[in-house]
Each structure stands twice: as structure tokens, then as C-alpha cells.
Amino acid sequence: MPTSDIFRIYTEEKNKRDILRLVEKAFDNFTLQPTLGYYKGEPEKSIVIEIVGAREPAVKEMALKIRKMNGQKSVLIIKLRGQAKTYRA
């Protein structure tokens, strides 16, 4: 089973359609998850974009574009190493 980098980009749920268009242009496969995050103790609607097998520079570039689009000071990227396998019936 191959080992892959798994990236997660965490951002506010702002400009969601525009973010989705950006991510679709850059990556063939990804998952977008709505979630509730907390920043300085205050809840905020957030989204997590998970990308398996992407190259780190492309993920960093995407996070920078999202940060600028949303007017944020920062966007969180988490990089994990894992094994991905597709199961088919």
C-alpha cells in the first residue's frame, strides 16, 4: 500500500463558492468538509479542504490564495503521512 502525504487546509467559511472553484482548478481530487472552529474562544463556521497525494508547494500556494481571498491573517495547513487505499465492490 503506497504512502501518501495528506494535507488539510483550515479556513473560515467565507467565499465558499470561490474557494471551491480555486481548489477544483488546482486539484483533481479533494474533500471539502464544513465544520465549526473556534478562534480565541469564539465559534466560527469553517471549512476543511483535504487533499491526498498533492505536492506541498501547490498546497501552500492554495492556502495563500484562500488566506488573501478571505482577508485572514493566517490559514492552517496540517500535513500527515498515511496510507491511502481505494476499495471497490
Short mmCIF file of the C-alpha atoms (twelve columns), coordinates in Angstrom:
data_MODEL
# 
_entry.id   MODEL 
# 
loop_
_atom_site.group_PDB 
_atom_site.id 
_atom_site.type_symbol 
_atom_site.label_atom_id 
_atom_site.label_alt_id 
_atom_site.label_comp_id 
_atom_site.label_asym_id 
_atom_site.label_seq_id 
_atom_site.Cartn_x 
_atom_site.Cartn_y 
_atom_site.Cartn_z 
_atom_site.pdbx_PDB_model_num 
ATOM 1  C CA . MET A 1  0.000   0.000  0.000   1 
ATOM 2  C CA . PRO A 2  1.606   3.314  -1.049  1 
ATOM 3  C CA . THR A 3  2.301   6.046  1.484   1 
ATOM 4  C CA . SER A 4  0.975   9.494  0.611   1 
ATOM 5  C CA . ASP A 5  1.056   12.984 2.032   1 
ATOM 6  C CA . ILE A 6  -2.351  14.104 3.232   1 
ATOM 7  C CA . PHE A 7  -2.899  17.851 3.527   1 
ATOM 8  C CA . ARG A 8  -5.689  19.645 5.336   1 
ATOM 9  C CA . ILE A 9  -6.322  23.359 4.847   1 
ATOM 10 C CA . TYR A 10 -8.477  25.003 7.536   1 
ATOM 11 C CA . THR A 11 -10.155 28.333 6.813   1 
ATOM 12 C CA . GLU A 12 -13.244 30.386 7.583   1 
ATOM 13 C CA . GLU A 13 -16.388 29.535 5.666   1 
ATOM 14 C CA . LYS A 14 -16.256 32.706 3.602   1 
ATOM 15 C CA . ASN A 15 -16.306 32.892 -0.184  1 
ATOM 16 C CA . LYS A 16 -17.002 29.159 -0.247  1 
ATOM 17 C CA . ARG A 17 -18.013 29.047 -3.930  1 
ATOM 18 C CA . ASP A 18 -14.921 30.980 -4.988  1 
ATOM 19 C CA . ILE A 19 -12.700 28.739 -2.856  1 
ATOM 20 C CA . LEU A 20 -14.320 25.673 -4.381  1 
ATOM 21 C CA . ARG A 21 -13.592 26.970 -7.895  1 
ATOM 22 C CA . LEU A 22 -9.947  27.657 -6.975  1 
ATOM 23 C CA . VAL A 23 -9.456  24.192 -5.498  1 
ATOM 24 C CA . GLU A 24 -11.201 22.487 -8.439  1 
ATOM 25 C CA . LYS A 25 -8.787  24.150 -10.874 1 
ATOM 26 C CA . ALA A 26 -5.707  23.107 -8.895  1 
ATOM 27 C CA . PHE A 27 -6.580  19.560 -7.751  1 
ATOM 28 C CA . ASP A 28 -8.440  16.703 -9.426  1 
ATOM 29 C CA . ASN A 29 -9.459  15.062 -6.136  1 
ATOM 30 C CA . PHE A 30 -10.216 16.600 -2.759  1 
ATOM 31 C CA . THR A 31 -12.748 16.635 0.058   1 
ATOM 32 C CA . LEU A 32 -14.416 19.752 1.431   1 
ATOM 33 C CA . GLN A 33 -15.856 19.418 4.932   1 
ATOM 34 C CA . PRO A 34 -17.961 22.031 6.728   1 
ATOM 35 C CA . THR A 35 -17.042 22.306 10.394  1 
ATOM 36 C CA . LEU A 36 -17.248 24.596 13.416  1 
ATOM 37 C CA . GLY A 37 -13.929 26.013 14.545  1 
ATOM 38 C CA . TYR A 38 -13.004 28.201 17.484  1 
ATOM 39 C CA . TYR A 39 -10.703 31.192 17.274  1 
ATOM 40 C CA . LYS A 40 -9.754  32.952 20.516  1 
ATOM 41 C CA . GLY A 41 -12.636 31.180 22.230  1 
ATOM 42 C CA . GLU A 42 -15.250 32.295 19.710  1 
ATOM 43 C CA . PRO A 43 -17.018 29.858 17.373  1 
ATOM 44 C CA . GLU A 44 -16.801 30.412 13.623  1 
ATOM 45 C CA . LYS A 45 -18.092 28.463 10.670  1 
ATOM 46 C CA . SER A 46 -15.115 26.882 8.959   1 
ATOM 47 C CA . ILE A 47 -14.244 24.530 6.147   1 
ATOM 48 C CA . VAL A 48 -11.536 21.908 5.846   1 
ATOM 49 C CA . ILE A 49 -10.140 21.033 2.447   1 
ATOM 50 C CA . GLU A 50 -8.417  17.635 2.452   1 
ATOM 51 C CA . ILE A 51 -6.129  16.666 -0.410  1 
ATOM 52 C CA . VAL A 52 -4.380  13.285 -0.674  1 
ATOM 53 C CA . GLY A 53 -1.179  12.917 -2.662  1 
ATOM 54 C CA . ALA A 54 -0.710  16.578 -3.574  1 
ATOM 55 C CA . ARG A 55 2.632   18.333 -3.763  1 
ATOM 56 C CA . GLU A 56 3.373   20.589 -0.807  1 
ATOM 57 C CA . PRO A 57 4.208   23.732 -2.864  1 
ATOM 58 C CA . ALA A 58 0.804   23.523 -4.599  1 
ATOM 59 C CA . VAL A 59 -0.986  23.203 -1.250  1 
ATOM 60 C CA . LYS A 60 0.916   26.172 0.201   1 
ATOM 61 C CA . GLU A 61 0.063   28.256 -2.858  1 
ATOM 62 C CA . MET A 62 -3.617  27.345 -2.481  1 
ATOM 63 C CA . ALA A 63 -3.609  28.236 1.216   1 
ATOM 64 C CA . LEU A 64 -2.060  31.627 0.423   1 
ATOM 65 C CA . LYS A 65 -4.740  32.355 -2.197  1 
ATOM 66 C CA . ILE A 66 -7.502  31.374 0.246   1 
ATOM 67 C CA . ARG A 67 -5.972  33.479 3.033   1 
ATOM 68 C CA . LYS A 68 -5.862  36.528 0.779   1 
ATOM 69 C CA . MET A 69 -9.365  35.918 -0.578  1 
ATOM 70 C CA . ASN A 70 -10.816 35.690 2.936   1 
ATOM 71 C CA . GLY A 71 -8.748  38.560 4.350   1 
ATOM 72 C CA . GLN A 72 -7.321  36.351 7.082   1 
ATOM 73 C CA . LYS A 73 -4.059  36.750 8.977   1 
ATOM 74 C CA . SER A 74 -3.396  33.035 8.653   1 
ATOM 75 C CA . VAL A 75 -4.733  29.742 7.323   1 
ATOM 76 C CA . LEU A 76 -3.826  26.435 8.959   1 
ATOM 77 C CA . ILE A 77 -2.239  23.611 6.964   1 
ATOM 78 C CA . ILE A 78 -1.788  20.189 8.525   1 
ATOM 79 C CA . LYS A 79 0.432   17.647 6.756   1 
ATOM 80 C CA . LEU A 80 0.022   13.977 7.598   1 
ATOM 81 C CA . ARG A 81 1.676   10.842 6.232   1 
ATOM 82 C CA . GLY A 82 -0.652  7.968  5.634   1 
ATOM 83 C CA . GLN A 83 -1.597  5.029  3.513   1 
ATOM 84 C CA . ALA A 84 -4.492  5.515  1.146   1 
ATOM 85 C CA . LYS A 85 -6.280  2.638  -0.500  1 
ATOM 86 C CA . THR A 86 -9.398  2.651  -2.658  1 
ATOM 87 C CA . TYR A 87 -11.877 -0.161 -2.030  1 
ATOM 88 C CA . ARG A 88 -14.184 -1.267 -4.800  1 
ATOM 89 C CA . ALA A 89 -17.029 -3.751 -4.555  1 
# 
